[in-house]
Amino acid sequence: MKTLKTYTFLLLLLIISACNNEKEATEEQAEHHDEESSSTIELTQEQINAVGIEIDTLEEKNLSAVVKASGKLEVPPQNRADISVLMGGSVKQIFVLEGSYVKKGQVLLTIGNLEFIKMQQEYLTNQSSFNYIEKEFQRQKELNERNAGTGKVFQQSESNYLSEKAKLQSLAKQLQQLNVNLNQLSAGEIISNLSVVAPISGVVAHIDVNLGSFVEPGKVIMDIVDNSQIHCDLQVYEKDLFKVKIGQKVNFMLTNQNNQQIQGEIYGVNQSFEGESKAVLAHAVVRNVKGLKLFPGMYVSASIDVGSQTMPAVPVDAIVKSDGKNYIFVLVEEGNKAEVMHFQKVEVVTGITDLGYIEIKPLEEIKQNSKIVIKGAFYILSKSQGASEEEH
């Protein structure tokens, strides 16, 4: 009897458990059905006409692709000059100011050095003695040609001539590098101070000496910059390297000049990475810079036009934002109910924007030739958000 009661009790437990499981499954199905229903937005044809919602087939567009890059303005090395001296000395005169424009060959400052004066004296002395040695060499040469002299004397004369000539030429080259006019020096005009001249035309950027300062050879005392050939060095990262080529057009934006835009063109791409940045420098010449104040070191952002590509795209108005994400609305066909339409919100990742269209990459599959909302998407978004608030 006890055994029969025990079996009866266990059977009742199994029946109750089965009923509970069936109930939970039914509730889950109902919840899932509600979620599917809530993911679509229902609009009547009257609402669609009133708001001006437009629908069109999702298509692929030929959009201009760009590579985003950042960089800074620079000048070519031949347009920047670091001024130093070949011979040390004390600064006697400074003829320019920072920010002033100078022409190539213009005297920037003068340096006083006793050795400089001694070099000129040595040149004049050697020049005078060389004249005698040269005449003696010519005389011995003529005698040797007539067999009237001795070969030994001629050879000694020739050796002295060549040695003194080389010495005089060496002194002449040194003095020319120190900006000494040899014709004036030969006329007896010894220069007391060494003149430092501008190697290029441009603007004096920095002056690092004062009157009386002692200047050492090789030390930079000022620099000159010529901004007429300014260009931009752009950092292109590894993932975009294969897209960037010489001749491509570039649009620059100057953030420090009211986002002024200027154009340019890629003229060179480095073949090595810059340090550990995994970026390669692409060099672009800058166009239409009249009226703009451009200086080396200015930071710019740029878009490099790398050609056209065919990709899924929608009008810009088709994209709506919600909670930091981008969405489009896809028409869900349901039988022949033409008087009511259902729309599904689909999250997308946006890309290139060109000619009023924007590239999209849906995060879930969209059927081919699907129809999407191209105008009035914001109204549908507002309606969907309002419906969600009412449910809560």
C-alpha positions in Angstrom: 0.0 0.0 0.0 2.8 2.4 0.9 4.5 1.5 -2.4 1.4 2.4 -4.4 1.2 5.8 -2.6 4.8 6.5 -3.3 4.4 5.8 -7.1 1.3 7.9 -7.2 3.2 10.9 -5.6 6.1 10.6 -8.0 3.8 10.6 -11.0 2.1 13.7 -9.8 5.5 15.5 -9.5 6.4 14.5 -13.0 3.1 15.9 -14.4 3.5 19.2 -12.5 7.1 19.6 -13.7 6.1 19.0 -17.3 3.3 21.6 -17.1 5.8 24.2 -15.7 8.3 23.5 -18.5 5.6 23.9 -21.1 4.4 27.1 -19.5 8.0 28.5 -19.5 8.6 27.6 -23.1 5.3 29.3 -24.1 6.3 32.5 -22.2 9.8 32.5 -23.9 8.1 32.1 -27.3 5.8 35.0 -26.5 8.6 37.2 -25.3 10.6 36.4 -28.5 7.6 37.2 -30.6 7.1 40.5 -28.7 10.8 41.4 -29.3 10.5 40.6 -33.0 7.4 42.8 -33.1 9.0 45.6 -31.3 12.0 45.6 -33.7 9.8 46.8 -36.5 7.9 50.0 -36.8 4.5 50.1 -38.4 3.4 53.1 -40.5 0.2 53.7 -42.5 0.3 55.0 -46.0 -1.4 58.1 -44.7 1.5 58.7 -42.2 4.1 58.1 -44.9 2.5 60.6 -47.3 2.0 63.2 -44.5 5.6 63.1 -43.4 7.1 62.8 -46.9 8.9 59.6 -46.3 10.7 58.3 -49.5 11.8 54.8 -50.2 14.3 53.5 -52.7 16.3 50.4 -53.5 19.7 50.0 -51.7 22.3 50.3 -54.5 26.1 50.5 -55.0 27.7 53.8 -55.9 31.0 54.8 -57.4 32.4 57.0 -54.6 35.8 58.8 -54.3 37.9 57.0 -51.7 40.2 59.0 -49.5 42.9 58.2 -47.0 42.9 60.3 -43.9 46.4 61.5 -42.8 47.9 64.1 -40.5 51.3 65.9 -40.7 53.0 69.2 -40.6 54.4 71.8 -43.0 58.1 71.7 -43.8 60.5 73.3 -46.3 63.0 71.5 -48.5 66.6 71.3 -47.1 67.8 73.6 -49.9 65.3 76.3 -48.6 66.6 76.3 -45.1 70.1 77.5 -44.1 72.0 77.2 -40.8 74.6 80.0 -40.7 77.9 79.2 -39.1 81.5 80.5 -39.6 84.6 78.7 -40.9 86.9 80.8 -38.7 86.1 81.7 -35.1 86.3 85.2 -33.7 84.4 87.9 -31.9 81.2 89.5 -33.4 81.9 93.1 -34.5 78.7 94.0 -36.3 75.2 92.5 -36.9 73.3 94.0 -39.8 70.0 92.0 -39.6 67.1 91.4 -37.2 65.0 88.4 -36.6 62.1 88.3 -39.0 63.8 90.5 -41.6 64.1 89.4 -45.2 67.5 89.0 -46.7 68.8 88.4 -50.2 71.4 85.8 -51.2 74.9 87.3 -50.8 73.8 90.0 -48.3 76.2 90.6 -45.4 74.6 89.4 -42.2 77.4 90.1 -39.6 81.2 90.6 -39.4 83.7 88.6 -37.3 87.0 89.9 -36.0 90.0 87.5 -36.1 93.8 88.3 -36.2 94.5 85.0 -38.1 92.2 86.2 -40.9 94.4 89.2 -41.4 97.5 87.1 -41.2 96.1 84.8 -43.9 95.7 87.8 -46.3 99.2 89.0 -45.6 100.5 85.5 -46.2 98.7 85.4 -49.5 100.2 88.7 -50.6 103.7 87.6 -49.6 103.3 84.3 -51.4 101.9 86.0 -54.5 104.9 88.3 -54.6 107.4 85.5 -54.3 105.5 83.3 -56.7 105.9 86.0 -59.4 109.7 85.7 -59.1 109.6 81.9 -59.0 107.4 81.8 -62.0 109.7 84.1 -64.0 112.8 82.0 -63.0 111.0 78.8 -64.0 110.1 80.3 -67.5 113.8 81.4 -67.9 115.2 78.0 -67.0 112.6 76.3 -69.3 113.8 78.4 -72.2 117.4 77.6 -71.5 116.6 73.9 -71.2 114.9 74.0 -74.5 118.0 75.6 -76.2 120.3 73.1 -74.3 121.9 76.2 -72.7 121.2 75.2 -69.1 121.6 72.2 -66.9 118.8 69.7 -66.3 119.3 69.7 -62.6 118.7 73.5 -62.2 115.7 73.3 -64.5 114.2 70.4 -62.4 114.7 72.3 -59.2 113.2 75.4 -60.7 110.2 73.4 -61.9 109.7 71.8 -58.4 109.7 75.2 -56.7 107.3 76.6 -59.2 104.7 73.8 -58.8 105.1 73.8 -55.0 104.5 77.6 -54.6 101.7 77.5 -57.2 99.8 74.9 -55.2 100.4 76.8 -51.9 99.1 80.0 -53.5 96.0 78.3 -55.0 95.2 76.7 -51.6 95.4 80.1 -49.8 93.3 81.6 -52.6 90.5 79.0 -52.1 90.5 79.5 -48.4 90.2 83.2 -48.7 87.4 82.9 -51.3 85.4 80.7 -48.9 85.8 83.5 -46.4 84.2 85.9 -48.9 87.5 87.8 -49.7 87.7 89.5 -53.1 91.1 88.4 -54.4 91.3 91.2 -56.9 90.8 93.8 -54.2 93.3 92.0 -52.0 95.9 91.9 -54.7 95.5 95.6 -55.0 96.5 95.9 -51.4 93.0 96.2 -49.7 93.4 94.0 -46.6 90.0 93.3 -44.9 90.1 93.6 -41.1 86.9 91.7 -40.4 85.5 88.5 -41.8 82.0 89.0 -43.5 79.4 86.3 -43.1 76.9 86.4 -46.0 73.5 84.8 -46.6 73.7 81.6 -48.7 70.0 81.9 -49.7 67.2 84.5 -49.8 64.7 84.2 -47.1 63.6 85.4 -43.6 66.0 85.4 -40.6 64.4 83.0 -38.1 66.8 83.1 -35.1 69.9 85.0 -34.1 71.9 83.3 -31.3 74.8 85.9 -30.9 75.3 89.4 -29.6 77.9 92.0 -30.3 81.2 90.9 -28.7 80.2 87.2 -28.6 82.9 84.8 -29.4 81.8 82.5 -32.3 83.3 79.1 -32.7 83.8 77.4 -36.1 80.8 75.2 -37.0 78.5 76.6 -34.4 75.1 77.7 -35.8 74.6 81.5 -35.0 71.4 82.1 -37.0 69.2 80.5 -39.6 67.3 81.6 -42.7 64.1 80.0 -44.0 62.6 80.4 -47.5 58.9 79.5 -47.3 58.3 79.9 -51.1 58.7 76.1 -51.6 56.8 74.9 -48.5 55.4 71.4 -48.6 53.7 69.0 -46.2 55.0 65.7 -44.7 52.1 63.4 -44.1 52.1 60.3 -41.9 50.5 57.4 -43.8 50.0 54.2 -41.7 50.8 50.6 -42.8 47.2 49.7 -43.6 46.9 52.5 -46.2 50.4 52.4 -47.8 49.3 50.4 -50.9 46.7 53.1 -51.7 48.9 56.2 -51.7 50.8 57.0 -54.9 52.7 59.8 -56.5 50.4 62.3 -58.4 47.4 61.9 -56.1 45.5 65.0 -55.1 45.4 66.1 -51.5 43.1 68.4 -49.6 44.6 70.1 -46.5 42.8 71.7 -43.6 44.6 74.4 -41.5 43.2 74.2 -38.0 44.9 77.4 -36.9 43.4 79.5 -39.8 39.6 78.9 -39.4 39.9 75.5 -41.0 41.0 77.1 -44.3 41.4 74.4 -47.0 44.2 74.3 -49.5 45.1 71.8 -52.2 48.2 69.8 -53.0 49.7 66.8 -54.7 51.8 63.8 -53.6 55.3 64.1 -55.2 57.1 61.4 -53.1 56.6 58.6 -50.7 59.4 57.4 -48.4 60.4 53.7 -48.4 61.0 53.2 -44.7 59.0 53.6 -41.5 59.4 56.5 -39.2 60.8 55.1 -35.9 58.3 52.8 -34.1 55.2 54.6 -35.4 54.6 52.2 -38.3 54.0 55.2 -40.5 55.7 56.3 -43.7 56.1 59.9 -44.7 54.3 61.0 -47.9 55.5 64.4 -49.3 53.0 66.7 -50.9 53.6 70.0 -52.6 51.2 72.8 -51.5 49.1 74.8 -54.0 47.1 78.1 -53.9 48.8 79.5 -50.8 48.5 83.2 -51.7 47.4 85.3 -48.8 48.0 82.5 -46.3 50.7 82.6 -43.6 52.3 79.2 -43.8 55.2 78.3 -41.6 57.3 75.2 -41.1 56.0 73.1 -38.2 52.3 74.0 -38.7 50.1 70.9 -38.1 47.5 70.0 -40.8 45.0 67.3 -41.4 44.6 65.9 -44.9 42.5 63.8 -47.2 44.4 62.0 -50.0 42.2 61.2 -53.0 43.1 57.5 -53.8 40.5 57.0 -56.6 37.0 55.8 -57.0 35.5 52.5 -55.6 32.1 50.8 -56.0 30.5 50.2 -52.6 27.0 50.0 -51.0 25.9 53.6 -50.3 22.8 55.5 -49.2 22.0 59.2 -49.2 23.3 61.0 -46.2 19.7 61.7 -45.0 19.1 58.0 -44.8 21.4 57.7 -41.8 20.1 58.3 -38.3 22.0 58.3 -35.0 20.9 56.8 -31.7 23.0 56.1 -28.6 26.2 56.8 -30.5 25.3 54.3 -33.3 24.3 54.7 -36.9 21.1 53.1 -38.3 19.1 52.8 -41.5 15.5 51.6 -41.9 14.7 48.7 -44.2 11.2 48.1 -45.5 9.9 44.7 -44.4 7.4 43.3 -47.0 4.4 41.5 -45.5 2.0 40.0 -47.9 -0.2 42.4 -49.9 -1.0 44.9 -47.0 -0.2 47.9 -49.1 -2.1 50.2 -46.7 0.4 49.4 -43.8 4.2 49.2 -44.0 6.7 47.8 -41.5 10.3 49.0 -41.2 13.2 47.4 -39.4 16.0 49.4 -37.8 19.4 48.0 -38.9 22.7 49.2 -37.4 25.4 50.1 -39.9 29.0 51.3 -40.0 29.6 54.3 -42.2 32.6 55.0 -44.4 33.4 57.3 -47.3 31.2 60.4 -47.9 31.0 61.8 -51.4 28.5 63.8 -53.5 25.7 63.5 -50.9 26.1 59.7 -50.5 27.8 57.8 -47.7 29.2 54.2 -47.7 27.5 51.8 -45.3 28.5 48.4 -43.9 25.4 46.7 -42.3 26.1 44.7 -39.2 23.4 42.2 -40.2 22.6 40.7 -43.6 20.3 42.8 -45.8 18.6 41.0 -48.8 19.7 42.0 -52.3 17.5 44.8 -53.8 16.1 45.6 -50.3 14.2 48.9 -50.1 15.3 51.5 -47.5 14.1 54.8 -46.3 16.1 57.6 -47.9 14.1 60.5 -46.6 12.2 60.9 -43.3 14.2 58.3 -41.4 14.4 60.6 -38.4 10.6 60.6 -38.1 10.6 56.8 -38.0 13.4 56.8 -35.4 11.3 59.2 -33.2 8.3 57.0 -33.5 10.3 53.9 -32.6 11.8 55.6 -29.5 8.3 56.9 -28.5 6.9 53.4 -28.8 9.7 52.0 -26.6 9.0 54.6 -23.9 5.3 53.7 -23.9 6.1 50.0 -23.4 8.2 50.9 -20.4 
